[in-house]
Amino acid sequence: MADHRETAQPETAQPGPIADERELLLAWLEHLRASLLRMLEDLDEEQARWRPDGALIGVIGIVNHLTHVERRWIDGRMLGEAVHRSEAEFSPGPELTVPAAVRGYRERGAATAAAVRSMEVTRPCADGSGRDLRWVLLHLVEETARHAGHADATRELLDGVTGR
């Protein structure tokens, strides 16, 4: 499917210095979310699901997975709600459209930010793991960065578009 146009998308600006630790972590998480969503721009439904030789995950699957990851860590691990993991989140069916995936990820991001702002960074997870909100935020930054790179590679293989 790749035509290797080798076009670069404009880079999103990195967060500047922020003294408040919680806000700094949220800013980096939002920056990474925006970078990931840029990889979905201009893709149709088929392209958003494309996987090179059936490997990796389609860009829409990455967005859907990270939406669920944030819910599991914030609503589940931090707030103690019952949440479940499903392998189906990596390969969503046609009922999840690109606009719906984008909207869901943005809504989850807003819910994450609201929940995080209501807690101290030293608040322990409700799951008894010994982790705290600071650890969870760093993990979400790490997980989002890893998958944003994955989406960048998938998009480059798909049509040559690169960028952050």
Secondary structure as UniProt FT lines:
FT   HELIX           21..38
FT   TURN            39..42
FT   HELIX           45..49
FT   HELIX           52..54
FT   HELIX           59..70
FT   HELIX           71..78
FT   HELIX           87..90
FT   TURN            94..95
FT   HELIX           98..117
FT   TURN            121..122
FT   TURN            126..127
FT   HELIX           133..159
//
